[in-house]
């Protein structure tokens, strides 16, 4: 761990901001998020734009950002999506709202950055990824952010013929 991560972890521990629950106990619920469990953690790795590793309550976990789909490693704009996620979240203390687990046992979640902005939304706003309609069909915020990125030709929307990641995977 870098000194910065250790410093942030110590700060959280001293202020009592990290959850004190043991791994077998239920995480605390956030009253404004419909009772969804929230966790404090530090992002330790960015695998790609929508998959992160974190130390949550001192325990390593993998987070799959919900409602979005970033270009995959062999797809155009994949490196840019990963770099943006690293710039925004790597080694940052974040709040993660847990929405369940996927078939790979990754935590499905929304990540709130120290500045209060949601990483999932920032990636869509900057054109680093697509709004994943299949898994977030009613998310009008993500829909609006993708429309904005398309109109501004940001990120992957600068390509005249962008291919959504789910279509790219289906071609393989």
N, C-alpha and C positions, 0 to 999 in steps of 0.2 A: 504494500500500500504506500502511496505517496504521502508526503508530509501533509499536503493539503487535505487529503481524504481523512487522515488521522485527526487533523485539527477540527474538521467539520464534525466528525464522529464524536470527538471529545466535547465540542460545544453542545451538540444535541444531548449527550449524556448528562452534562452538567446542568442544562436548563430543563431536563426532564421531558424534552420534546419527543424523544423516541418512545415508542410504546413499551410498556413494562411487562406486557403479557408474555408468558412462556410459549414456546412453539406449539404446544398442544391446545392452548386456549384460543378462543375466538378473538380476532383482532377487534379493536374498537370501531364503533360505527360512527359515521359522520352524519349529524342530524339533517344537513341540507342536501345530502346525496341519497335520500330515500333509504337510509339504513345500510347502504353498501359499506363493506369494510374498507378502511383506509389504513395505509401503512406509511411510515417514514423510512426512507432508505437513501443510499448513495449509489449512483450509477457508476459501475466499475468497468463496463465494457459495452461497446456498440458493435453488434455483429453485422447488422445491416440497418437500413433506415427505420424499420419497424420492429426490430428485435434487440433488446437490451439485456444486459446482466446487471444485477444490483445486489447490494448487501442490504437486506430488509430485516430490521431488528437483529442485525449481526449474522443473519443466515443468508447464504447465497441463493439467488433465485433468478429465473429468466422471465422477462416481461415481453409479451407480444402486445404491441399497441393496438387498441381496438378501433374499428371504424375506418381504418386506412390500409392501403397496400402500397408498399414502396417497390420500385424496380428491383429485380433480383440481380445477383452478382454478375451475370453474363448479359445483362440488359443495359441499353443506353440509359444514362442518368443514375445508375445504381451507385456509383462512387460518389456522386454529388449528394445523393440522399443520405448516404452513410456519413459523409463529412459534415453535413448540416446537423444531423442528429448528434454527432460527437461534439460539434461546436456548442450546441445548445445545452446538452445534458451530461456529457462525460465529466465525472468527478463532482457532480453537483448533488446537493442534498435535495431530494424531491419528495413529494407526496404522491402515493400511488393509490388510486381507487380501484379495488378489485372487482371485476365483473364475472369472475369464474375462472375456469381452467380449460385449455384446449386439449385435443387428443394427444399432444406431446407433453402434457402436464405443465405447460407454460402458463404463467399468470396472465390472464387477459385483463388489460387495464388501461386506464387513462393516467398520464403522468403530468403532474403540475410542477412546473419549474420554480426556482426560488423567486423569480419576478412575478409569480402568480399566473403566468400564461401556461396553457396546456400544450405540451409537446405535440400531441396528436394533431391539434389544430394548426400549430405553427408550421409543421411539415406540409400540410395541405395548402396553407396560405402561400408558401414559398414555391409551390409547384414541385416539391420533392417527391410527392406521392399522389395517389388517387384516393378519393373518397370511395370506400368499399361498400357499395350499395347493397350487396348481398347480406352483409353482416351488420349494417347500420342503415337500414332502409328509411328510417324516419328521422335521421339526424340532419335537420335543416341547416344547422350551423356548418357542418362539414360540406354540405351541398353548396351553400353560399360561398364558402371559402374556395372550393374548387372552381366555381363559376368565375370568381374574381381572378384566380390564378390563370385560368384559361384565357379570359379577356385580356389580361396583362401580358400573356405569353411568357409566364414565369416558368423556370425550370423545364420539366419535361414537356410542358405545353408550348415551348418555343419550337419544338419539332412539328413540322407540318402534318405528320402522320403518327402521332404518339400511340403506342400500344399499351393498354392497361396491363399491369403485371399478371393478372389472372389469365388473360388471353395469351401472353408470352409463355406462361407455364404450360398452357394447353397445347401450344405448338410443339413443345419439346417431346 
